[in-house]
């Protein structure tokens, strides 16, 4: 069965992506079980990006940021994406441009509405035969002044914004991402189902006349960390373009951040922590102590420091990464002795997150991850059995219903509406009182309980993995510094880029 997944800045590029597909009626997003493996596929060739025919949009000087948000359809354009884009506009210095879903005039924002009647026979039949995550939601126009986030608009705005100005451009994309067989094959889904891929963004940014900063909060966003390399190909060495990036998750992991619940207190995700941190605030807008955000003590908040705050404070499945981290792991394989002064951001993760988790040594971290792995494997096994049982019980109830009302699973059949009008009480009685319905409900409850336990374990595992990666990054950086040479200089150049402020 399918469970809800959650997923998922400075030309800076923030991409808040996520994915979702619940089998049963949506209440709130929960973390999905991690994918065990991705299929292998050959790398795609970098596309050629031609100059758009449209003239650049008027602005009071070169754009300082572009914010792109929404999903491919209204159903995948959760209200939290709109709220994140609004936060981008309030945090980043302008002028900027917003491209969101179908534009200002499209009824494209999905908001959970608990007042909708979920008990009617029509809705219950729909939830049973053809569940939709948007059935408990209403739709409205965006509150943003936005152009459509279509492929043509995105390429048009990026092409012209990168062709003028000297200062870094910030691009924030709050949408959904998909994973390919290789990291550079990951992509962002745009309005209408088009995509913006790693090779496409490479082709656009490699010709830019201004620096590029990427901060991507997305499912599988770490695929864009391949932009640390020329043509997004590690074999070709470090990129010659002045670009870098910070990402909510590694290339093979989903992230949090797409929520139809408009209550920000109930939401969780990289973008909330990262964007508020740029203002020296926690995710709820309260001022942070200097030790909790200015990790290098220079009196300002950099992109990397805001990213680090999200690593420390986030309570989600996010495992953030960066272009410098990706480059480091490509060029340096053996660890060295940690120098805490070398990377104050990672040292802060080790100190603060380690204290929060009660894991004060590398050995303790490894032990916790091993234990969590065993627990998750067992829960995964139990879920598989429970899901198979639910499928069986679902099939039995489906057979009972369709045996009496053959068109009940086809709301577009001419006989569907008359059938429902004539026999709604009898259908309700089957859904309420039949042995098959009771067995199905019990099986669904078991799966929901196991899902919740798995989601909690997966969140704990992700937070602990952040701590492990901070240890690893410090060890590898120390070893690379001792070797010196161009790889060390290249690594420092990416770090310098990531440590700039918007």
Secondary structure as GFF3:
##gff-version 3
##sequence-region A 1 502
A	DSSP	beta_strand	13	16	.	.	.	ID=ss1
A	DSSP	beta_strand	65	69	.	.	.	ID=ss2
A	DSSP	three_ten_helix	74	76	.	.	.	ID=ss3
A	DSSP	alpha_helix	79	91	.	.	.	ID=ss4
A	DSSP	beta_strand	96	100	.	.	.	ID=ss5
A	DSSP	beta_strand	109	112	.	.	.	ID=ss6
A	DSSP	alpha_helix	121	129	.	.	.	ID=ss7
A	DSSP	beta_strand	137	140	.	.	.	ID=ss8
A	DSSP	alpha_helix	151	162	.	.	.	ID=ss9
A	DSSP	beta_strand	169	174	.	.	.	ID=ss10
A	DSSP	beta_strand	176	178	.	.	.	ID=ss11
A	DSSP	three_ten_helix	183	185	.	.	.	ID=ss12
A	DSSP	beta_strand	187	189	.	.	.	ID=ss13
A	DSSP	three_ten_helix	191	193	.	.	.	ID=ss14
A	DSSP	beta_strand	195	197	.	.	.	ID=ss15
A	DSSP	alpha_helix	198	206	.	.	.	ID=ss16
A	DSSP	beta_strand	212	216	.	.	.	ID=ss17
A	DSSP	three_ten_helix	221	228	.	.	.	ID=ss18
A	DSSP	three_ten_helix	230	232	.	.	.	ID=ss19
A	DSSP	three_ten_helix	234	236	.	.	.	ID=ss20
A	DSSP	beta_strand	243	247	.	.	.	ID=ss21
A	DSSP	three_ten_helix	264	266	.	.	.	ID=ss22
A	DSSP	alpha_helix	270	278	.	.	.	ID=ss23
A	DSSP	three_ten_helix	290	292	.	.	.	ID=ss24
A	DSSP	alpha_helix	303	313	.	.	.	ID=ss25
A	DSSP	beta_strand	321	322	.	.	.	ID=ss26
A	DSSP	alpha_helix	323	331	.	.	.	ID=ss27
A	DSSP	alpha_helix	344	348	.	.	.	ID=ss28
A	DSSP	pi_helix	349	353	.	.	.	ID=ss29
A	DSSP	alpha_helix	354	357	.	.	.	ID=ss30
A	DSSP	alpha_helix	362	404	.	.	.	ID=ss31
A	DSSP	alpha_helix	414	433	.	.	.	ID=ss32
A	DSSP	alpha_helix	435	483	.	.	.	ID=ss33
A	DSSP	alpha_helix	485	498	.	.	.	ID=ss34
###
